[in-house]
Amino acid sequence: MAHSKISFWIVFWILTGLTPWAGAGERLPVFVSIPPQAYFVQQIGGDRVDVQVMVEPGADPHTYEPKPQQMVALSRAVLYFAVGIEFETAKLDKLTAINPGMKVIHTDHGIMKRPMATHDGHQADDAHGHGHHPDTLDPHIWLSPPLVMLQARSILTALRAADPADGPVYETRYREFILELVDLDADLRTAFDGLKGSPFMVFHPSWGTFAHTYGLNQVPIEIEGKSPKPAQLKTLIEHARSNRIQVVFVQPQFSSRSARQISRAIDGRVVAVDPLARDWATNLRHVAEEFKNAFN
């Protein structure tokens, strides 16, 4: 049985024009689930790694279907860095079946996650969020620099194990990345100093972990993964008015219709922020500036 599996993959690589990773100067082929992870791996791996993203930019990670060419590329990947999103729950077993020799690293291992937030800004006591159940924990751990430090350690360990020859390079770049994260975290804490508990309204509750890290209050519009009904929309509008919320944040992966309805009702504006942007550090600074402007 083992011999037949090996033969199958040799034939597959020949037919697709691919060969298994051989090392010796060739870049280490790895996959990640979402674009921010590619930034993390690239910061540590540099030009020693070839990073490919499974959920393409602009796509909804809750519903994404891998493309055939991605499955072909996945067949020769040495590592897959998972982060604990819903896409992985639905697809990871099928992805690993394509390449049984690929090692999966769960970079969220050991990280304490918080419950998803409800539309009133409190932690979930009933089901809220895009397809999330009542006991679902917030998977958006890539939006908190202190939690990214923990993910970075998992990435370093995996890269060193897969490619020991370049271990010293990975270690040096890892230390540089940690310093970058420390600086970013300090800058964000300074930006939100004196704004503890300030509310910001979003359509999809992607920013709960970020909000908790920096003492803010996320108010999501989405209810049980769906746009709010008229009565719920009215409650959200009243909440926005009573809390002097003037900006409603949306993201490219979801509809902005409900957000625009609320913004018109409060004479506010809609601002797009992307939790899945690949240029992660620059994006977080941009988002922080948008949130801070909204509070003012």
N, C-alpha and C positions, 0 to 999 in steps of 0.2 A: 504493500500500500504506500509506504513512504517513497519507494522507488518510482511508482507511477506518478505521485505528486511532483517529484523533482523533474521527471520527464515532461510533465505538462507545462511547467513553468519555463523549461528550456525551449520547448516548442513555441510557447507564447512569446517569449522574448525575441526569438528568431523571426516570427511572423510580424511582430510589431516593429521590428528594427531596433529594439532596445536590448541592452545587456545589463546584467546585475552590476551594482556599484562595485568597483574594484579597488577604490582607494588610490594610493600612489599618485597624488597630485590632482585627482579628479574631485570636483566639488561634491560634498555630501548631500544627496537628495533627501529632502525632508518635506513633509506636508504639515500645514496648520489648518485649523478650521476657519478662522476669520482674519481679516487684514491686520488688526492691531498685534496679533500674535506674530505675524511675519516681521513686524518692526522689532519685536523683542528678540526673536531668533537671529535676525540680521545684525542687531547691535552686538550680540555675543559671538555669532559665527562669522560675520564679515564675509569676505570673498571665499571663505572655505566651505560655505554652504550654498545650496541651491534651494531656495524656499518657494514653495508653491502653496497657494491659498485655495481651500476647497469651496467655501461660500464666497462667491465673487462680489466685488464692490457693488453696492446698490441693491443687492439681493436680500430677501428676507430669510434670515437663518432658521426661522421656524418651518419654512415650507420648501427650502431649496432642494433641488434634485441635481445631483452631480452629472456632468456632461461626459459623454463617452471618452473624449480626449483626456479628461481628468482621470478617468479610471485607468487609462493606458499609462499615464505618467505615474499614477499611484502604484502601479505594479512593480516599479523599481525603487520606490522610496524605502529608505532605511529606517526612518523615524516618522511617527505621526504625533504631533503635540495637540492633545485634546485640552479643552478648557472648561468643560462641563455645561455646554449649551444644549438646548433641546434637539438641535440637528444631530448631535452625536448620539443622543439616546435613541433616535429613530434609525440612524444610518451607520453607526460605527461598526456594528457586527458585519454588515454587508461589505463595508470598505476593507475590513481586515481579512475577509474571505478572499478578496482579490489578491492580497499579498500576505500570506500567512507568516512570512518571515519578518514582516515589518513590526517594529516594536512601538507600542502605543504608550506614550507618557502622559499621565493625567496631571497636568500642571496645577489643577485645583486641589490636589490631594493635601489634606491637612489644613486647608483654609476654612475658617469659620465664616459661613455665609449667613446673611440676614433674610428674613421673610420678605416676600414681595410686598410692596406698599399698596394700599387701597386708594380709591379716589379721594378720600378725605385726608390722605397724607399719613395715616397711621399704618402700623404693620398689619399684614393680612390676617383677618379673622374669617373672611370668606373669600371666594375665588375672584381674583382680579388679575389683570395682565393678559398678554396675548397667549391664549391657550394654556395658561398656568392654573394649577389646582390650588386649593386652599393652603396646603402644606408646602407649596413650592418655595424653594429658597432662591434668592436673587442670584442669577448666574453671572452678572456683569462685573466680575472681579477684576477685569482688565482696565476698569476705569478708576481704580484706586492705586496710586503709585506705591504706597506701602505694601499692598497685596501683590503688586507686580514684582516687587523685590523677592517675594517668596517664589513666584512663578519663575523668575530668572534663575534662581538656584536650581530648580528642577531642570531647566533647559541646559544649564551648564553641565550638570551631572550627566545628562543623556548624551550631549555632544562629546564630552570627554570619553565616555564609555564606547561610543560608536567609532570615534576617530582619535585614539590615544596619541597618535603622532602630532596632532595639532592641539593637544591639550593645553600647552602653555599659552598659545595664542588665545584660546577660548577663555582661559583664566584671566588674562590681562584685559581682554575686552569686557569681560563680566564685571571686573572691578571698576572699569571706566563707566559702564552702564549704571552700576549701583550709585556712583557719585552723581550721575545725571539725574537719577530718580530722587535722590536726597535733595538736590537743588530744586527740582520741580515741585516736590512736596512742600518744601519750605516756601517757595514762591506762592503756591496756591493757598497755604495757610495765612500768609501775609495778605493776600488779595481778599480773603473772606474774614479777616480780623474785624470784630465788631458787628458781624452780620449773623451771629448765631441764631438759628431758628428761622431765618428768612425763607419764605415760601416761594417756590417757582413751579409753574404749571407746565406739564408735558403731556403729550398724547399717550405715548407708550412709556411705561415705567422703567426706562433703561438706566436712570441716573440715581437710583436709590443708594447704591453702595458709595458712589461719589458723594452724595449728599450726606450720608452718615460720616464719612471720613472727614468732611469739612464743616460739619455742624449745620447743614442746611435742611430744608424741609421740602421734599419732592411731593407734588400734588398731581397724580396721574388722572387723565381724562378717561382712558380706556377702562371698561368695566367687564370683567370676565372675558377678556380678549375681543370685545366688541365695542363699537361706538355707543355712546350713551343714548338712552331713550329720552324723549322730550322732558319727562319729569326729572330725570337724572341730570340732563343738560341744564335745566333751570337751577337745580341745586348747585351745580358747578359754577354757574354764572354768579349766583349769589355769594358763593364762597370766594370767588375771584374779587368781587366788588368789596366784600367786607375785609379782605386782606390786602386791598389796594394792588392787586396783581394787574399789570398792564401789558405783560408779554406772555404769549403762549408758545412753548417750544415744540417743534415737530422734528421728525427725522426722515430721511429720504426713503426708508424702507416701508413706511406706512402712510395711509391716507391722512390728509390734513383738513378734511372737511369739517369735522367737529371742532377742531382747534380754531378754524376760521370763523365758525358760527359764534364761538365764545368771544373771540377777539373783537368781532363786530359789536356784540352786545355790551362789551365793557369799554368800547372805543379804544381798543388796544392794538397790538400788532402781533404778527406771527413771525417767529425767527427759527430757521432751520439749524439744527446742530446734529452732527453725525457721531454716534457712539462707536461706529465701525470703521472710522477713517484709518487708513494705513499710516499716515504721517502722524503717529500717535501723540508724541510730546507737543508738537506744534498745535495739534488739534485740541488737546486738553487746555492749553494756555488760551486758545481762542474761545473755547466754551466757557472757561472761567470768566473771561472778560465779558462775554455776552450775559452770563448770569449776573455778574456784578452790575452791569449797566441796567439790567432789568430791575434790580433792587433799588436803584437810584431813580 
